[in-house]
Amino acid sequence: MIETTEPANKGGAEGGDQGGEKARPPPEVLVRGDDLLVANSYAIKDDLRKLGFAWDAEAKAWTKGAADVLAALSLERAEDVTPEALVAAAGAVAPPLPAVSIEG
């Protein structure tokens, strides 16, 4: 079991000052016990939700069991999970079907 508070893998380029606004740090994947957490994840929150991640208000990160994430991404090590891989996997998830009303 891996216990760390260090990022498993950072994604994205380091951003600088953009138009006077403070740049958001890039999303990062962290390992906590048997879970993966994605911090600084506002930009990819919808993708994480599609993959079944849940918001952990205390950790201020999206979280999901590492084994489930590794299986979905066909990876063996939590350290190999990147924000980019999560976004790509979310893109492969079919969107929900629209509701159909049957009258008659």
WOMO-V118466 format. One record per run of one state. SS is the DSSP state (hx for helix, st for strand, lp for the rest). FROM is the first residue (numbers start at 1). LEN is the number of residues. If there is no record, write none. Layout:
ss:SS from:FROM len:LEN
ss:SS from:FROM len:LEN
This chain:
ss:lp from:1 len:6
ss:st from:7 len:4
ss:lp from:11 len:7
ss:st from:18 len:1
ss:lp from:19 len:2
ss:st from:21 len:1
ss:lp from:22 len:6
ss:st from:28 len:5
ss:lp from:33 len:2
ss:st from:35 len:5
ss:lp from:40 len:2
ss:hx from:42 len:9
ss:lp from:51 len:3
ss:st from:54 len:3
ss:lp from:57 len:4
ss:st from:61 len:5
ss:hx from:66 len:8
ss:lp from:74 len:4
ss:hx from:78 len:3
ss:lp from:81 len:2
ss:hx from:83 len:10
ss:lp from:93 len:12
